[in-house]
């Protein structure tokens, strides 16, 4: 595991300072952006009438704004609008298997973002956010899709959170067994994880003769 550079940027506030295993923490905006771009989904924590909730959702990033979308009636978006929220995203890259019960872990990259969500009402910004959501999941797909109608755009709520108060944390490398355990007859090491495409399953109503693009067939990401 690499240690932090003493010249690296510090946390924007004490609230996002990494305390447990602080050497794994980073406040580098470029790393935060990269992890958010890599993670397929995120989880948003918010409070509704005194009850905490954590829900998964899709996200996308444009510059230093993190975007979410849903129906105008979406309860989560309604409750998080204008209120403090916490966003978390994680990419798990491998299982880490040690020689004792205590030393089984995972290698990962994660981000925590604190902030207040605001609604995007300007048409062009909403449109760009919607396109970015699709492009992040399936690059190059937007040109072949039917464009959004005004009715669809108006029925969709888009919220954004600035990437101002955030931190990253990552674990890399082999298991960290106790010195006395290295002589045990137990396999130890890492099992890499990745997301790859399986065989495409066409929509039952797909017109004959339409095949998926090669980019969809070869789609993959290291980590899950």
BAKE-154396 format. One line per 4 residues: number of its first residue (from 1); their letters; for each residue x, y, z of C-alpha. Coordinates in nm, 3 decimals. Layout:
! BAKE-154396
NUM = A = X,Y,Z | ...
! end
This chain:
! BAKE-154396
1 = XXXX = 0.000,0.000,0.000 | 0.146,0.337,-0.097 | 0.160,0.610,0.165 | 0.030,0.962,0.123
5 = XXXX = 0.254,1.231,-0.021 | 0.315,1.500,0.239 | 0.254,1.760,-0.031 | -0.084,1.611,-0.128
9 = XXXX = -0.394,1.825,-0.068 | -0.561,1.795,0.270 | -0.931,1.749,0.350 | -1.174,2.028,0.274
13 = XXXX = -1.315,1.991,0.627 | -1.271,1.771,0.937 | -1.594,1.594,0.839 | -1.427,1.415,0.547
17 = XXXX = -1.088,1.351,0.706 | -0.997,0.981,0.686 | -0.925,0.869,1.041 | -0.918,0.488,1.031
21 = XXXX = -0.615,0.380,0.822 | -0.543,0.743,0.741 | -0.253,0.647,0.513 | -0.510,0.504,0.270
25 = XXXX = -0.690,0.836,0.243 | -0.657,1.096,-0.031 | -0.813,1.435,-0.097 | -0.678,1.465,-0.450
29 = XXXX = -0.965,1.598,-0.669 | -0.836,1.404,-0.971 | -0.853,1.075,-0.779 | -1.200,1.154,-0.645
33 = XXXX = -1.324,1.225,-0.997 | -1.163,0.909,-1.137 | -1.326,0.682,-0.878 | -1.669,0.840,-0.928
37 = XXXX = -1.633,0.793,-1.305 | -1.536,0.429,-1.259 | -1.807,0.329,-1.011 | -2.120,0.201,-1.184
41 = XXXX = -2.353,0.313,-0.905 | -2.343,0.516,-0.587 | -2.540,0.524,-0.265 | -2.704,0.834,-0.122
45 = XXXX = -2.772,0.877,0.250 | -3.041,1.124,0.355 | -3.282,1.178,0.643 | -3.659,1.185,0.601
49 = XXXX = -3.868,1.280,0.904 | -3.590,1.174,1.140 | -3.536,0.837,0.972 | -3.201,0.779,0.794
53 = XXXX = -3.211,0.606,0.453 | -2.939,0.485,0.217 | -3.048,0.414,-0.141 | -2.854,0.313,-0.454
57 = XXXX = -2.877,0.516,-0.774 | -2.699,0.592,-1.099 | -2.483,0.900,-1.117 | -2.264,1.091,-1.355
61 = XXXX = -2.007,1.366,-1.327 | -1.946,1.674,-1.539 | -1.646,1.874,-1.423 | -1.693,1.920,-1.047
65 = XXXX = -2.066,1.851,-1.028 | -2.215,1.512,-0.949 | -2.557,1.456,-1.110 | -2.853,1.230,-1.027
69 = XXXX = -3.184,1.196,-1.204 | -3.528,1.046,-1.160 | -3.898,1.111,-1.191 | -4.036,1.442,-1.071
73 = XXXX = -4.220,1.229,-0.813 | -3.907,1.046,-0.700 | -3.920,1.045,-0.319 | -3.545,1.032,-0.265
77 = XXXX = -3.478,1.330,-0.493 | -3.759,1.525,-0.330 | -3.625,1.460,0.021 | -3.261,1.535,-0.060
81 = XXXX = -3.330,1.862,-0.243 | -3.176,2.149,-0.051 | -3.074,1.927,0.239 | -2.739,1.788,0.356
85 = XXXX = -2.665,1.446,0.205 | -2.381,1.196,0.191 | -2.287,1.020,-0.133 | -2.068,0.709,-0.134
89 = XXXX = -1.926,0.512,-0.428 | -1.698,0.206,-0.415 | -1.512,-0.003,-0.671 | -1.399,-0.343,-0.536
93 = XXXX = -1.096,-0.464,-0.732 | -1.002,-0.792,-0.563 | -1.063,-1.029,-0.275 | -0.768,-1.035,-0.036
97 = XXXX = -0.731,-1.375,0.130 | -0.503,-1.404,0.429 | -0.391,-1.695,0.644 | -0.605,-1.610,0.945
101 = XXXX = -0.966,-1.513,0.999 | -0.870,-1.154,1.075 | -0.669,-1.099,0.757 | -0.934,-1.159,0.491
105 = XXXX = -1.025,-0.833,0.322 | -1.081,-0.660,-0.011 | -0.888,-0.419,-0.227 | -1.102,-0.123,-0.320
109 = XXXX = -1.126,0.241,-0.420 | -1.398,0.452,-0.258 | -1.522,0.810,-0.234 | -1.739,0.994,0.017
113 = XXXX = -1.898,1.326,-0.080 | -2.079,1.560,0.160 | -2.291,1.842,0.028 | -2.631,1.989,-0.044
117 = XXXX = -2.820,1.898,-0.361 | -2.969,2.163,-0.585 | -3.203,2.116,-0.879 | -3.096,2.175,-1.239
121 = XXXX = -3.373,2.361,-1.424 | -3.187,2.505,-1.724 | -3.283,2.292,-2.027 | -2.938,2.254,-2.184
125 = XXXX = -2.770,2.153,-1.859 | -3.042,1.897,-1.790 | -3.000,1.758,-2.140 | -2.622,1.735,-2.105
129 = XXXX = -2.657,1.557,-1.770 | -2.902,1.303,-1.915 | -2.672,1.236,-2.210 | -2.374,1.200,-1.977
133 = XXXX = -2.557,0.938,-1.771 | -2.610,0.722,-2.080 | -2.262,0.787,-2.220 | -2.097,0.681,-1.896
137 = XXXX = -2.269,0.342,-1.900 | -2.257,0.278,-2.276 | -2.006,0.508,-2.451 | -2.099,0.606,-2.804
141 = XXXX = -2.466,0.507,-2.773 | -2.626,0.853,-2.772 | -2.608,0.912,-3.153 | -2.812,0.599,-3.228
145 = XXXX = -3.088,0.671,-2.975 | -3.411,0.864,-3.025 | -3.362,1.214,-2.880 | -3.532,1.314,-2.557
149 = XXXX = -3.863,1.491,-2.602 | -3.952,1.806,-2.409 | -4.218,1.606,-2.224 | -3.961,1.347,-2.115
153 = XXXX = -3.717,1.614,-2.007 | -3.985,1.803,-1.814 | -4.095,1.486,-1.634 | -3.739,1.422,-1.515
157 = XXXX = -3.581,1.583,-1.213 | -3.204,1.636,-1.220 | -3.013,1.724,-0.905 | -2.646,1.811,-0.865
161 = XXXX = -2.401,1.814,-0.575 | -2.071,2.004,-0.597 | -1.751,1.807,-0.537 | -1.625,2.047,-0.273
165 = XXXX = -1.620,1.838,0.044 | -1.502,1.486,-0.034 | -1.236,1.225,0.029 | -1.110,0.904,-0.129
169 = XXXX = -0.984,0.588,0.037 | -0.820,0.284,-0.119 | -0.658,-0.045,-0.025 | -0.410,-0.221,-0.253
173 = XXXX = -0.169,-0.511,-0.223 | -0.152,-0.858,-0.067 | -0.281,-0.971,0.272 | -0.102,-0.834,0.578
177 = XXXX = -0.059,-1.150,0.781 | 0.119,-1.175,1.112 | 0.482,-1.279,1.081 | 0.417,-1.612,1.250
181 = XXXX = 0.140,-1.705,1.004 | 0.352,-1.708,0.687 | 0.463,-2.066,0.758 | 0.104,-2.196,0.767
185 = XXXX = -0.006,-2.434,0.491 | -0.283,-2.200,0.380 | -0.315,-2.041,0.034 | -0.305,-1.663,0.052
189 = XXXX = -0.318,-1.391,-0.209 | -0.555,-1.185,-0.422 | -0.845,-1.283,-0.650 | -0.904,-1.001,-0.904
193 = XXXX = -1.263,-0.901,-0.975 | -1.408,-0.742,-1.289 | -1.738,-0.675,-1.465 | -1.763,-0.815,-1.818
197 = XXXX = -2.046,-0.859,-2.066 | -2.224,-1.189,-2.109 | -2.407,-1.302,-2.420 | -2.652,-1.027,-2.529
201 = XXXX = -3.021,-1.102,-2.465 | -3.226,-0.918,-2.730 | -3.551,-0.743,-2.650 | -3.838,-0.976,-2.754
205 = XXXX = -3.971,-0.691,-2.970 | -3.637,-0.617,-3.141 | -3.665,-0.588,-3.519 | -3.485,-0.866,-3.708
209 = XXXX = -3.136,-0.797,-3.835 | -3.027,-0.551,-3.564 | -2.710,-0.654,-3.384 | -2.538,-0.493,-3.085
213 = XXXX = -2.233,-0.281,-3.157 | -1.891,-0.432,-3.090 | -1.834,-0.178,-2.812 | -2.124,-0.331,-2.619
217 = XXXX = -1.998,-0.686,-2.673 | -1.651,-0.606,-2.543 | -1.761,-0.380,-2.255 | -1.582,-0.448,-1.925
221 = XXXX = -1.450,-0.278,-1.615 | -1.181,-0.385,-1.375 | -1.348,-0.405,-1.035 | -1.712,-0.434,-0.943
! end
